[in-house]
């Protein structure tokens, strides 16, 4: 591994339309599809992704993927080589789960390194249905990517709407490289 010289870019749009080596999926622990980013990736990527996820569930991940962990499958019909599935934590007002959220980014980059991926697109993990406040999700994401030693050359945060984009842009500006 090298020291982190990863370029961070921001895009407002649809993560399933990105042309990268790996697209990170904000998955649920079942790995069998769901709503939000997970559902969109499974729909656009086609049945090959679900077939790979079922193989994982039939093997080492019989009980599902633990929160904060990551695993890769084919990208199916997406313009990528792999999908890296990570399970973000549900936000809690009474329990600090930020280490689990940071782990999603670190583990995804670790898997990307194992695969040889040089460009990776991330959504705002846990900031949708899992209720993580967007500003805090952006802080954890940017801080973790910048602090993680990786051979990934470009991390592209693909943000669904203007509010998410602005939160991540503010964080990138606040946290010098």
Secondary structure, 3 states (H helix, E strand, C coil): CCCCCCEEEEEECCHHHCCCCEEEEEECCCCCCCCHHHHHHHHHHCHHHHHHHHHHHHCCCCCCCCCCCEEEEECCCCCCCEEEEEECCCCCCCCCCHHHHHHHHHHHHHHHHHHCCCEEEECCCCCCCCCCCHHHHHHHHHHHHHHCCCCCCEEEEEECCHHHHHHHHHHHHHCCC
